[in-house]
Amino acid sequence: MSKRDELITKYAADIKDKIGQTPDMDLLTKVTIGCGPSIYNADASTVSGSDQSELDTVKNNFLIKKLGLSDSPKLDEGIASVMEQYGKSNRNKYRAVVYYTLAKHFGKESIYN
């Protein structure tokens, strides 16, 4: 099993255990690949739910640039909703899981087809 496959398995477990959803493995794999080498870097592979600059990066680089959404309060609400689902007390919020959940939240799974 490759390092990436191991990470995808770990992310799937997070989606199931912490968010309470059954992961779409095909979409999760595509989102993980889309994260590029950041998944192998301890700092870059996670998202700090309490760091506003980190949340702005998620909004600008993922929601606006990657998913093509327009900047609006709905984006911040979506991010807050995903952070709440993932668990505010959970320190390790994996970037791939956050992106996967946001893509599903905004109905933008088709970006990865």
C-alpha positions in Angstrom: 0.0 0.0 0.0 1.4 3.4 -1.0 1.8 6.3 1.4 -1.1 8.1 -0.4 -3.4 5.0 -0.1 -2.6 4.9 3.6 -3.5 8.5 4.0 -6.8 8.1 2.0 -7.7 5.2 4.4 -7.0 7.4 7.4 -9.1 10.2 5.9 -12.0 7.8 5.2 -11.9 6.7 8.8 -12.0 10.4 9.9 -15.1 11.0 7.7 -16.8 8.0 9.1 -15.8 8.4 12.8 -15.7 12.2 13.3 -18.2 13.5 10.7 -20.5 10.5 10.7 -20.8 10.0 7.0 -19.9 7.1 4.7 -17.1 8.4 2.5 -17.4 8.4 -1.3 -14.0 6.8 -1.9 -13.7 7.9 -5.5 -14.3 11.5 -4.6 -12.1 11.3 -1.6 -9.2 9.9 -3.7 -9.6 12.7 -6.3 -9.7 15.4 -3.6 -6.6 13.9 -1.9 -4.7 13.8 -5.2 -5.9 17.4 -5.8 -4.2 18.5 -2.5 -0.9 17.5 -4.1 2.3 17.1 -2.0 0.8 19.1 1.0 -0.7 15.9 2.3 2.8 14.6 3.2 3.7 17.8 5.2 2.6 17.6 8.8 1.7 21.4 9.0 0.2 21.7 5.5 -1.8 18.6 5.7 -4.1 20.0 8.4 -6.4 23.0 8.7 -6.6 25.0 11.9 -10.2 25.8 12.5 -9.4 28.6 14.9 -6.9 30.5 12.7 -8.7 33.0 10.6 -5.9 33.4 8.0 -6.0 29.6 7.5 -9.7 29.7 7.0 -9.3 32.6 4.5 -6.8 30.4 2.6 -9.3 27.6 2.4 -12.0 30.0 1.2 -9.8 31.8 -1.4 -7.7 28.9 -2.7 -10.2 26.1 -2.6 -13.8 27.4 -2.6 -13.2 30.4 -4.9 -10.3 29.3 -7.1 -10.8 25.5 -7.3 -14.6 25.2 -7.0 -15.4 28.4 -8.8 -17.7 29.8 -6.1 -18.4 33.5 -5.7 -17.2 35.2 -2.5 -20.2 35.6 -0.2 -21.1 35.1 3.5 -22.4 31.6 2.5 -18.8 30.5 2.0 -17.8 31.5 5.6 -21.0 29.8 6.8 -20.1 26.6 4.9 -16.6 26.6 6.3 -18.0 27.1 9.8 -20.5 24.3 9.3 -17.8 21.9 8.2 -15.5 22.8 11.1 -18.5 22.2 13.5 -19.2 18.8 11.9 -15.5 17.8 12.1 -15.5 18.8 15.8 -14.1 22.1 17.1 -12.2 20.2 19.8 -10.6 17.9 17.2 -7.1 19.3 16.7 -6.2 17.4 13.5 -8.5 18.5 10.8 -7.0 17.0 7.7 -7.0 19.3 4.7 -8.2 16.6 2.3 -11.2 15.8 4.6 -12.1 19.5 5.0 -11.9 19.9 1.2 -13.9 16.7 0.6 -16.6 17.8 3.0 -16.8 21.3 1.6 -17.1 20.0 -2.0 -20.0 17.9 -0.8 -21.5 20.7 1.2 -21.6 23.0 -1.8 -22.6 20.3 -4.2 -19.4 20.7 -6.3 -18.4 17.0 -6.6 -18.6 17.3 -10.4 -15.4 19.5 -10.3 -13.5 16.2 -9.7 -15.1 14.2 -12.5 
